[in-house]
Amino acid sequence: MTPEYRRYPTPHEVLAVEQAARRARAEEFRRLLTVAARKLKAPVAHAADALARRFRRAHAPVRRGV
């Protein structure tokens, strides 16, 4: 029975694995932020539209009958 050979990764291999993990993590955060932005887009747009309507109504010139 031969002894089991364990090969430890070289510093370059460790660095490559760490960089790949960082890239994957950054990509996942980008994806999550994109999904969150899409979900928030409609409510924010609706609130902004409602606020703009209220502002326009409050500052509209007074109409006088002719």
PDB file of N, CA, C and O in Angstrom:
ATOM      1  N   MET A   1       0.848  -1.176   0.000  1.00  0.00           N
ATOM      2  CA  MET A   1       0.000   0.000   0.000  1.00  0.00           C
ATOM      3  C   MET A   1       0.896   1.242   0.000  1.00  0.00           C
ATOM      4  O   MET A   1       1.766   1.396   0.857  1.00  0.00           O
ATOM      5  N   THR A   2       0.669   2.105  -0.960  1.00  0.00           N
ATOM      6  CA  THR A   2       1.510   3.305  -1.064  1.00  0.00           C
ATOM      7  C   THR A   2       0.903   4.428  -0.254  1.00  0.00           C
ATOM      8  O   THR A   2      -0.318   4.514  -0.120  1.00  0.00           O
ATOM      9  N   PRO A   3       1.745   5.287   0.286  1.00  0.00           N
ATOM     10  CA  PRO A   3       1.199   6.422   1.050  1.00  0.00           C
ATOM     11  C   PRO A   3       0.444   7.377   0.116  1.00  0.00           C
ATOM     12  O   PRO A   3       0.799   7.554  -1.049  1.00  0.00           O
ATOM     13  N   GLU A   4      -0.610   7.984   0.676  1.00  0.00           N
ATOM     14  CA  GLU A   4      -1.414   8.912  -0.111  1.00  0.00           C
ATOM     15  C   GLU A   4      -0.626  10.188  -0.356  1.00  0.00           C
ATOM     16  O   GLU A   4      -0.048  10.767   0.564  1.00  0.00           O
ATOM     17  N   TYR A   5      -0.612  10.613  -1.602  1.00  0.00           N
ATOM     18  CA  TYR A   5       0.132  11.805  -1.978  1.00  0.00           C
ATOM     19  C   TYR A   5      -0.801  13.009  -1.900  1.00  0.00           C
ATOM     20  O   TYR A   5      -1.839  13.050  -2.561  1.00  0.00           O
ATOM     21  N   ARG A   6      -0.423  13.971  -1.096  1.00  0.00           N
ATOM     22  CA  ARG A   6      -1.220  15.197  -0.976  1.00  0.00           C
ATOM     23  C   ARG A   6      -0.460  16.337  -1.614  1.00  0.00           C
ATOM     24  O   ARG A   6       0.663  16.658  -1.223  1.00  0.00           O
ATOM     25  N   ARG A   7      -1.083  16.933  -2.589  1.00  0.00           N
ATOM     26  CA  ARG A   7      -0.457  18.053  -3.271  1.00  0.00           C
ATOM     27  C   ARG A   7      -1.127  19.334  -2.786  1.00  0.00           C
ATOM     28  O   ARG A   7      -2.334  19.515  -2.943  1.00  0.00           O
ATOM     29  N   TYR A   8      -0.340  20.206  -2.204  1.00  0.00           N
ATOM     30  CA  TYR A   8      -0.876  21.480  -1.741  1.00  0.00           C
ATOM     31  C   TYR A   8      -0.857  22.471  -2.897  1.00  0.00           C
ATOM     32  O   TYR A   8       0.040  22.424  -3.738  1.00  0.00           O
ATOM     33  N   PRO A   9      -1.828  23.358  -2.947  1.00  0.00           N
ATOM     34  CA  PRO A   9      -1.860  24.309  -4.056  1.00  0.00           C
ATOM     35  C   PRO A   9      -0.703  25.309  -3.958  1.00  0.00           C
ATOM     36  O   PRO A   9      -0.259  25.680  -2.871  1.00  0.00           O
ATOM     37  N   THR A  10      -0.249  25.716  -5.107  1.00  0.00           N
ATOM     38  CA  THR A  10       0.818  26.714  -5.147  1.00  0.00           C
ATOM     39  C   THR A  10       0.218  28.075  -4.810  1.00  0.00           C
ATOM     40  O   THR A  10      -1.000  28.241  -4.876  1.00  0.00           O
ATOM     41  N   PRO A  11       1.043  29.043  -4.453  1.00  0.00           N
ATOM     42  CA  PRO A  11       0.517  30.387  -4.175  1.00  0.00           C
ATOM     43  C   PRO A  11      -0.261  30.965  -5.367  1.00  0.00           C
ATOM     44  O   PRO A  11      -1.247  31.677  -5.174  1.00  0.00           O
ATOM     45  N   HIS A  12       0.171  30.665  -6.578  1.00  0.00           N
ATOM     46  CA  HIS A  12      -0.537  31.158  -7.761  1.00  0.00           C
ATOM     47  C   HIS A  12      -1.923  30.527  -7.875  1.00  0.00           C
ATOM     48  O   HIS A  12      -2.885  31.197  -8.250  1.00  0.00           O
ATOM     49  N   GLU A  13      -2.022  29.254  -7.556  1.00  0.00           N
ATOM     50  CA  GLU A  13      -3.316  28.585  -7.608  1.00  0.00           C
ATOM     51  C   GLU A  13      -4.260  29.121  -6.534  1.00  0.00           C
ATOM     52  O   GLU A  13      -5.453  29.295  -6.782  1.00  0.00           O
ATOM     53  N   VAL A  14      -3.722  29.383  -5.340  1.00  0.00           N
ATOM     54  CA  VAL A  14      -4.532  29.937  -4.258  1.00  0.00           C
ATOM     55  C   VAL A  14      -5.045  31.321  -4.664  1.00  0.00           C
ATOM     56  O   VAL A  14      -6.215  31.641  -4.454  1.00  0.00           O
ATOM     57  N   LEU A  15      -4.168  32.131  -5.242  1.00  0.00           N
ATOM     58  CA  LEU A  15      -4.558  33.466  -5.686  1.00  0.00           C
ATOM     59  C   LEU A  15      -5.645  33.375  -6.761  1.00  0.00           C
ATOM     60  O   LEU A  15      -6.605  34.145  -6.734  1.00  0.00           O
ATOM     61  N   ALA A  16      -5.502  32.447  -7.698  1.00  0.00           N
ATOM     62  CA  ALA A  16      -6.497  32.287  -8.759  1.00  0.00           C
ATOM     63  C   ALA A  16      -7.853  31.881  -8.180  1.00  0.00           C
ATOM     64  O   ALA A  16      -8.889  32.367  -8.633  1.00  0.00           O
ATOM     65  N   VAL A  17      -7.852  31.010  -7.199  1.00  0.00           N
ATOM     66  CA  VAL A  17      -9.111  30.581  -6.570  1.00  0.00           C
ATOM     67  C   VAL A  17      -9.747  31.757  -5.824  1.00  0.00           C
ATOM     68  O   VAL A  17     -10.959  31.953  -5.906  1.00  0.00           O
ATOM     69  N   GLU A  18      -8.948  32.538  -5.101  1.00  0.00           N
ATOM     70  CA  GLU A  18      -9.465  33.692  -4.368  1.00  0.00           C
ATOM     71  C   GLU A  18     -10.046  34.736  -5.322  1.00  0.00           C
ATOM     72  O   GLU A  18     -11.103  35.308  -5.054  1.00  0.00           O
ATOM     73  N   GLN A  19      -9.353  34.979  -6.431  1.00  0.00           N
ATOM     74  CA  GLN A  19      -9.853  35.950  -7.405  1.00  0.00           C
ATOM     75  C   GLN A  19     -11.157  35.472  -8.036  1.00  0.00           C
ATOM     76  O   GLN A  19     -12.074  36.266  -8.247  1.00  0.00           O
ATOM     77  N   ALA A  20     -11.240  34.198  -8.332  1.00  0.00           N
ATOM     78  CA  ALA A  20     -12.478  33.653  -8.903  1.00  0.00           C
ATOM     79  C   ALA A  20     -13.630  33.783  -7.904  1.00  0.00           C
ATOM     80  O   ALA A  20     -14.760  34.085  -8.287  1.00  0.00           O
ATOM     81  N   ALA A  21     -13.337  33.556  -6.632  1.00  0.00           N
ATOM     82  CA  ALA A  21     -14.375  33.688  -5.606  1.00  0.00           C
ATOM     83  C   ALA A  21     -14.830  35.140  -5.492  1.00  0.00           C
ATOM     84  O   ALA A  21     -16.024  35.404  -5.349  1.00  0.00           O
ATOM     85  N   ARG A  22     -13.891  36.082  -5.554  1.00  0.00           N
ATOM     86  CA  ARG A  22     -14.253  37.503  -5.496  1.00  0.00           C
ATOM     87  C   ARG A  22     -15.113  37.899  -6.687  1.00  0.00           C
ATOM     88  O   ARG A  22     -16.098  38.622  -6.538  1.00  0.00           O
ATOM     89  N   ARG A  23     -14.735  37.423  -7.869  1.00  0.00           N
ATOM     90  CA  ARG A  23     -15.517  37.743  -9.066  1.00  0.00           C
ATOM     91  C   ARG A  23     -16.928  37.169  -8.957  1.00  0.00           C
ATOM     92  O   ARG A  23     -17.900  37.840  -9.303  1.00  0.00           O
ATOM     93  N   ALA A  24     -17.040  35.945  -8.482  1.00  0.00           N
ATOM     94  CA  ALA A  24     -18.355  35.316  -8.342  1.00  0.00           C
ATOM     95  C   ALA A  24     -19.200  36.069  -7.314  1.00  0.00           C
ATOM     96  O   ALA A  24     -20.396  36.270  -7.524  1.00  0.00           O
ATOM     97  N   ARG A  25     -18.591  36.482  -6.219  1.00  0.00           N
ATOM     98  CA  ARG A  25     -19.318  37.227  -5.189  1.00  0.00           C
ATOM     99  C   ARG A  25     -19.781  38.579  -5.735  1.00  0.00           C
ATOM    100  O   ARG A  25     -20.918  38.986  -5.497  1.00  0.00           O
ATOM    101  N   ALA A  26     -18.911  39.275  -6.461  1.00  0.00           N
ATOM    102  CA  ALA A  26     -19.275  40.571  -7.043  1.00  0.00           C
ATOM    103  C   ALA A  26     -20.406  40.411  -8.059  1.00  0.00           C
ATOM    104  O   ALA A  26     -21.316  41.238  -8.113  1.00  0.00           O
ATOM    105  N   GLU A  27     -20.350  39.365  -8.851  1.00  0.00           N
ATOM    106  CA  GLU A  27     -21.402  39.109  -9.837  1.00  0.00           C
ATOM    107  C   GLU A  27     -22.734  38.836  -9.140  1.00  0.00           C
ATOM    108  O   GLU A  27     -23.779  39.293  -9.602  1.00  0.00           O
ATOM    109  N   GLU A  28     -22.702  38.104  -8.049  1.00  0.00           N
ATOM    110  CA  GLU A  28     -23.932  37.805  -7.303  1.00  0.00           C
ATOM    111  C   GLU A  28     -24.517  39.078  -6.687  1.00  0.00           C
ATOM    112  O   GLU A  28     -25.731  39.278  -6.718  1.00  0.00           O
ATOM    113  N   PHE A  29     -23.655  39.943  -6.126  1.00  0.00           N
ATOM    114  CA  PHE A  29     -24.145  41.213  -5.584  1.00  0.00           C
ATOM    115  C   PHE A  29     -24.743  42.078  -6.691  1.00  0.00           C
ATOM    116  O   PHE A  29     -25.769  42.726  -6.483  1.00  0.00           O
ATOM    117  N   ARG A  30     -24.109  42.093  -7.864  1.00  0.00           N
ATOM    118  CA  ARG A  30     -24.635  42.862  -8.982  1.00  0.00           C
ATOM    119  C   ARG A  30     -26.014  42.350  -9.378  1.00  0.00           C
ATOM    120  O   ARG A  30     -26.927  43.131  -9.641  1.00  0.00           O
ATOM    121  N   ARG A  31     -26.152  41.029  -9.415  1.00  0.00           N
ATOM    122  CA  ARG A  31     -27.439  40.431  -9.781  1.00  0.00           C
ATOM    123  C   ARG A  31     -28.513  40.770  -8.740  1.00  0.00           C
ATOM    124  O   ARG A  31     -29.640  41.113  -9.096  1.00  0.00           O
ATOM    125  N   LEU A  32     -28.160  40.673  -7.465  1.00  0.00           N
ATOM    126  CA  LEU A  32     -29.128  40.992  -6.412  1.00  0.00           C
ATOM    127  C   LEU A  32     -29.544  42.460  -6.457  1.00  0.00           C
ATOM    128  O   LEU A  32     -30.722  42.775  -6.284  1.00  0.00           O
ATOM    129  N   LEU A  33     -28.588  43.361  -6.687  1.00  0.00           N
ATOM    130  CA  LEU A  33     -28.925  44.778  -6.775  1.00  0.00           C
ATOM    131  C   LEU A  33     -29.801  45.070  -7.986  1.00  0.00           C
ATOM    132  O   LEU A  33     -30.688  45.920  -7.915  1.00  0.00           O
ATOM    133  N   THR A  34     -29.566  44.382  -9.085  1.00  0.00           N
ATOM    134  CA  THR A  34     -30.382  44.566 -10.278  1.00  0.00           C
ATOM    135  C   THR A  34     -31.817  44.131 -10.007  1.00  0.00           C
ATOM    136  O   THR A  34     -32.763  44.823 -10.382  1.00  0.00           O
ATOM    137  N   VAL A  35     -31.975  42.993  -9.361  1.00  0.00           N
ATOM    138  CA  VAL A  35     -33.321  42.497  -9.041  1.00  0.00           C
ATOM    139  C   VAL A  35     -34.013  43.460  -8.075  1.00  0.00           C
ATOM    140  O   VAL A  35     -35.189  43.777  -8.252  1.00  0.00           O
ATOM    141  N   ALA A  36     -33.290  43.924  -7.058  1.00  0.00           N
ATOM    142  CA  ALA A  36     -33.877  44.851  -6.087  1.00  0.00           C
ATOM    143  C   ALA A  36     -34.280  46.162  -6.760  1.00  0.00           C
ATOM    144  O   ALA A  36     -35.336  46.716  -6.455  1.00  0.00           O
ATOM    145  N   ALA A  37     -33.455  46.654  -7.663  1.00  0.00           N
ATOM    146  CA  ALA A  37     -33.777  47.903  -8.365  1.00  0.00           C
ATOM    147  C   ALA A  37     -35.028  47.735  -9.208  1.00  0.00           C
ATOM    148  O   ALA A  37     -35.865  48.636  -9.267  1.00  0.00           O
ATOM    149  N   ARG A  38     -35.160  46.590  -9.861  1.00  0.00           N
ATOM    150  CA  ARG A  38     -36.366  46.348 -10.666  1.00  0.00           C
ATOM    151  C   ARG A  38     -37.615  46.316  -9.792  1.00  0.00           C
ATOM    152  O   ARG A  38     -38.662  46.836 -10.176  1.00  0.00           O
ATOM    153  N   LYS A  39     -37.499  45.704  -8.617  1.00  0.00           N
ATOM    154  CA  LYS A  39     -38.664  45.608  -7.728  1.00  0.00           C
ATOM    155  C   LYS A  39     -39.031  46.973  -7.140  1.00  0.00           C
ATOM    156  O   LYS A  39     -40.205  47.232  -6.874  1.00  0.00           O
ATOM    157  N   LEU A  40     -38.043  47.846  -6.936  1.00  0.00           N
ATOM    158  CA  LEU A  40     -38.321  49.157  -6.357  1.00  0.00           C
ATOM    159  C   LEU A  40     -38.726  50.196  -7.395  1.00  0.00           C
ATOM    160  O   LEU A  40     -39.271  51.242  -7.044  1.00  0.00           O
ATOM    161  N   LYS A  41     -38.469  49.921  -8.652  1.00  0.00           N
ATOM    162  CA  LYS A  41     -38.698  50.915  -9.702  1.00  0.00           C
ATOM    163  C   LYS A  41     -40.158  51.340  -9.782  1.00  0.00           C
ATOM    164  O   LYS A  41     -40.444  52.537  -9.805  1.00  0.00           O
ATOM    165  N   ALA A  42     -41.074  50.406  -9.824  1.00  0.00           N
ATOM    166  CA  ALA A  42     -42.488  50.739  -9.971  1.00  0.00           C
ATOM    167  C   ALA A  42     -43.040  51.515  -8.771  1.00  0.00           C
ATOM    168  O   ALA A  42     -43.689  52.538  -8.984  1.00  0.00           O
ATOM    169  N   PRO A  43     -42.819  51.086  -7.527  1.00  0.00           N
ATOM    170  CA  PRO A  43     -43.359  51.860  -6.398  1.00  0.00           C
ATOM    171  C   PRO A  43     -42.759  53.263  -6.301  1.00  0.00           C
ATOM    172  O   PRO A  43     -43.461  54.214  -5.957  1.00  0.00           O
ATOM    173  N   VAL A  44     -41.483  53.397  -6.597  1.00  0.00           N
ATOM    174  CA  VAL A  44     -40.852  54.714  -6.528  1.00  0.00           C
ATOM    175  C   VAL A  44     -41.422  55.613  -7.618  1.00  0.00           C
ATOM    176  O   VAL A  44     -41.722  56.780  -7.364  1.00  0.00           O
ATOM    177  N   ALA A  45     -41.574  55.083  -8.823  1.00  0.00           N
ATOM    178  CA  ALA A  45     -42.144  55.874  -9.913  1.00  0.00           C
ATOM    179  C   ALA A  45     -43.582  56.276  -9.588  1.00  0.00           C
ATOM    180  O   ALA A  45     -43.987  57.404  -9.871  1.00  0.00           O
ATOM    181  N   HIS A  46     -44.353  55.368  -8.999  1.00  0.00           N
ATOM    182  CA  HIS A  46     -45.737  55.674  -8.642  1.00  0.00           C
ATOM    183  C   HIS A  46     -45.780  56.786  -7.588  1.00  0.00           C
ATOM    184  O   HIS A  46     -46.575  57.718  -7.707  1.00  0.00           O
ATOM    185  N   ALA A  47     -44.941  56.695  -6.573  1.00  0.00           N
ATOM    186  CA  ALA A  47     -44.911  57.710  -5.515  1.00  0.00           C
ATOM    187  C   ALA A  47     -44.474  59.061  -6.075  1.00  0.00           C
ATOM    188  O   ALA A  47     -45.036  60.093  -5.709  1.00  0.00           O
ATOM    189  N   ALA A  48     -43.486  59.061  -6.952  1.00  0.00           N
ATOM    190  CA  ALA A  48     -43.019  60.314  -7.543  1.00  0.00           C
ATOM    191  C   ALA A  48     -44.107  60.939  -8.405  1.00  0.00           C
ATOM    192  O   ALA A  48     -44.281  62.158  -8.397  1.00  0.00           O
ATOM    193  N   ASP A  49     -44.835  60.122  -9.144  1.00  0.00           N
ATOM    194  CA  ASP A  49     -45.915  60.629  -9.981  1.00  0.00           C
ATOM    195  C   ASP A  49     -47.026  61.224  -9.112  1.00  0.00           C
ATOM    196  O   ASP A  49     -47.542  62.300  -9.415  1.00  0.00           O
ATOM    197  N   ALA A  50     -47.387  60.536  -8.048  1.00  0.00           N
ATOM    198  CA  ALA A  50     -48.431  61.048  -7.154  1.00  0.00           C
ATOM    199  C   ALA A  50     -47.997  62.358  -6.505  1.00  0.00           C
ATOM    200  O   ALA A  50     -48.808  63.275  -6.377  1.00  0.00           O
ATOM    201  N   LEU A  51     -46.753  62.461  -6.099  1.00  0.00           N
ATOM    202  CA  LEU A  51     -46.238  63.686  -5.493  1.00  0.00           C
ATOM    203  C   LEU A  51     -46.244  64.826  -6.508  1.00  0.00           C
ATOM    204  O   LEU A  51     -46.600  65.957  -6.177  1.00  0.00           O
ATOM    205  N   ALA A  52     -45.852  64.527  -7.737  1.00  0.00           N
ATOM    206  CA  ALA A  52     -45.839  65.553  -8.777  1.00  0.00           C
ATOM    207  C   ALA A  52     -47.256  66.041  -9.076  1.00  0.00           C
ATOM    208  O   ALA A  52     -47.470  67.238  -9.267  1.00  0.00           O
ATOM    209  N   ARG A  53     -48.232  65.119  -9.119  1.00  0.00           N
ATOM    210  CA  ARG A  53     -49.611  65.523  -9.352  1.00  0.00           C
ATOM    211  C   ARG A  53     -50.115  66.431  -8.234  1.00  0.00           C
ATOM    212  O   ARG A  53     -50.780  67.435  -8.491  1.00  0.00           O
ATOM    213  N   ARG A  54     -49.797  66.075  -7.007  1.00  0.00           N
ATOM    214  CA  ARG A  54     -50.225  66.887  -5.866  1.00  0.00           C
ATOM    215  C   ARG A  54     -49.583  68.272  -5.933  1.00  0.00           C
ATOM    216  O   ARG A  54     -50.240  69.278  -5.662  1.00  0.00           O
ATOM    217  N   PHE A  55     -48.316  68.323  -6.290  1.00  0.00           N
ATOM    218  CA  PHE A  55     -47.609  69.600  -6.371  1.00  0.00           C
ATOM    219  C   PHE A  55     -48.197  70.467  -7.495  1.00  0.00           C
ATOM    220  O   PHE A  55     -48.418  71.664  -7.313  1.00  0.00           O
ATOM    221  N   ARG A  56     -48.446  69.845  -8.659  1.00  0.00           N
ATOM    222  CA  ARG A  56     -49.009  70.610  -9.783  1.00  0.00           C
ATOM    223  C   ARG A  56     -50.391  71.156  -9.424  1.00  0.00           C
ATOM    224  O   ARG A  56     -50.716  72.296  -9.759  1.00  0.00           O
ATOM    225  N   ARG A  57     -51.201  70.346  -8.746  1.00  0.00           N
ATOM    226  CA  ARG A  57     -52.548  70.770  -8.368  1.00  0.00           C
ATOM    227  C   ARG A  57     -52.482  71.929  -7.368  1.00  0.00           C
ATOM    228  O   ARG A  57     -53.267  72.873  -7.464  1.00  0.00           O
ATOM    229  N   ALA A  58     -51.561  71.866  -6.421  1.00  0.00           N
ATOM    230  CA  ALA A  58     -51.469  72.895  -5.383  1.00  0.00           C
ATOM    231  C   ALA A  58     -50.965  74.216  -5.955  1.00  0.00           C
ATOM    232  O   ALA A  58     -51.335  75.280  -5.459  1.00  0.00           O
ATOM    233  N   HIS A  59     -50.132  74.169  -6.985  1.00  0.00           N
ATOM    234  CA  HIS A  59     -49.533  75.387  -7.524  1.00  0.00           C
ATOM    235  C   HIS A  59     -50.093  75.775  -8.891  1.00  0.00           C
ATOM    236  O   HIS A  59     -49.519  76.611  -9.588  1.00  0.00           O
ATOM    237  N   ALA A  60     -51.194  75.175  -9.261  1.00  0.00           N
ATOM    238  CA  ALA A  60     -51.813  75.511 -10.550  1.00  0.00           C
ATOM    239  C   ALA A  60     -52.445  76.892 -10.459  1.00  0.00           C
ATOM    240  O   ALA A  60     -52.969  77.272  -9.412  1.00  0.00           O
ATOM    241  N   PRO A  61     -52.396  77.644 -11.556  1.00  0.00           N
ATOM    242  CA  PRO A  61     -53.038  78.961 -11.525  1.00  0.00           C
ATOM    243  C   PRO A  61     -54.565  78.817 -11.358  1.00  0.00           C
ATOM    244  O   PRO A  61     -55.170  77.846 -11.812  1.00  0.00           O
ATOM    245  N   VAL A  62     -55.140  79.782 -10.716  1.00  0.00           N
ATOM    246  CA  VAL A  62     -56.577  79.745 -10.467  1.00  0.00           C
ATOM    247  C   VAL A  62     -57.302  80.043 -11.776  1.00  0.00           C
ATOM    248  O   VAL A  62     -56.998  81.024 -12.455  1.00  0.00           O
ATOM    249  N   ARG A  63     -58.258  79.192 -12.120  1.00  0.00           N
ATOM    250  CA  ARG A  63     -59.028  79.399 -13.351  1.00  0.00           C
ATOM    251  C   ARG A  63     -60.256  80.262 -13.015  1.00  0.00           C
ATOM    252  O   ARG A  63     -60.993  79.989 -12.067  1.00  0.00           O
ATOM    253  N   ARG A  64     -60.439  81.262 -13.789  1.00  0.00           N
ATOM    254  CA  ARG A  64     -61.600  82.142 -13.592  1.00  0.00           C
ATOM    255  C   ARG A  64     -62.543  81.976 -14.780  1.00  0.00           C
ATOM    256  O   ARG A  64     -62.109  81.931 -15.931  1.00  0.00           O
ATOM    257  N   GLY A  65     -63.803  81.888 -14.492  1.00  0.00           N
ATOM    258  CA  GLY A  65     -64.788  81.732 -15.566  1.00  0.00           C
ATOM    259  C   GLY A  65     -64.852  82.962 -16.446  1.00  0.00           C
ATOM    260  O   GLY A  65     -64.755  84.091 -15.964  1.00  0.00           O
ATOM    261  N   VAL A  66     -65.011  82.744 -17.703  1.00  0.00           N
ATOM    262  CA  VAL A  66     -65.085  83.887 -18.625  1.00  0.00           C
ATOM    263  C   VAL A  66     -66.494  84.125 -19.053  1.00  0.00           C
ATOM    264  O   VAL A  66     -66.758  85.043 -19.829  1.00  0.00           O
TER     265      VAL A  66
END
